[in-house]
Amino acid sequence: MKAFALQWFAQMQAGKIDRTQYTVAYGAQLTDDAVQAMSHHLNEYGASPLRAEIMQKRSVDNQTFYKVKLIFPRGDSASLLFGFDVEGKITGVAIMSMAGD
């Protein structure tokens, strides 16, 4: 999960995502414009994170959620929440806090 979070952040920063990783329902929300807006937002924080830490994992019904803390080179961090279905597809990603917030 740590490596996945870092890879997801780097892909989203670049504005390039692998749509096969997402559920159909969530993937439909990730329009090209939405991805570009998220990419722009993530790039405002500069360099990619150095490492990731799993802060929490929980399962509810048919989903598993991971709260992941990303640590950046300047020492600040961001928290993201990833949701996955039983097939391992991403059901959602929420930015809970960003570096400098």
N, C-alpha and C positions, 0 to 999 in steps of 0.2 A: 504494500500500500504506500509506503514511503516513496519508493521509486516511481510508482504510478503518479502520485501527486506532483512530484517534480516534473515528470514528463508532461502531464496535463498542463501545468503552468507554462512550461516552455512552448508547447504547441499553441496554447491560447494566446500567449504573448505574441507569437509569430502570426496569429490570425489564421492558423491552419489546424483544423480538427479532423479526426477520423470519425466520420458520422456513423460508422458501423459499431462504435463503442457505446452508442446511446440507444435507449429505447425509442420506439417509433414516436410515442407521445412527446417525450422530452426533445428528441431530435427535431421535431416539427417546429419547436419554439426557437431553435438555433438557426435563424435565418442568417444569411451572409452579413446583413447589416448588424444583427445582434452580436455576431462573432467579432466583427470589426470594432464595434463599440467596446466590447469587453477587452479586446486586444489593446485598444487605445488606453483604456483605464489601467490595465495591468502594466503597460509600458511607462506610465507616469511614475512608477516606483523604481525605475532604473533597472539595475542588474537582477538577474534571476536569483532565486533563493539558493543558498548553499546546501541546506538540508531540510528534511521534514521529520516531524515527530507526530506520532499518533497519540492524540490526547484522549480520545474516547471512541469506543466501538459499541454499537448496540443494534439489536435486531428487533424489528416490529413487523408483525405479520410476515409478508413475503419480501421485506426489504432489509438491507443491512446498511447502517449509517456509520461513517467515519468522520470524526472531527480531527482535522489535521492542521498542525501549526507549521508554517513555513518560516525558516530563519534566513534573513537576508544578510549580505556582506557587511552592511553598516550596523548590524546588531539588532535591528527592529524585526518585527514578525507580522505575519498575517494568519488568520484562521479561516479555513474553508471547511464546508460540510459537503461530503460526497454521499450520495445514495446509490445503491445498487440493487437490482432485482436478483431473483434466484439464478438467473442465467449469467449473471456478472455484467449485465448492461447497466449503464449509468442512467438512473432515474431522475437525477437532479444534482446541481452543484450550486451551493450558496456561499457567497463571500460574507463571512460573519464579521470580520474586521480586517482592515488592511494596514500595512506598514504606515506609521505616522498618524493613524487615526486616534 
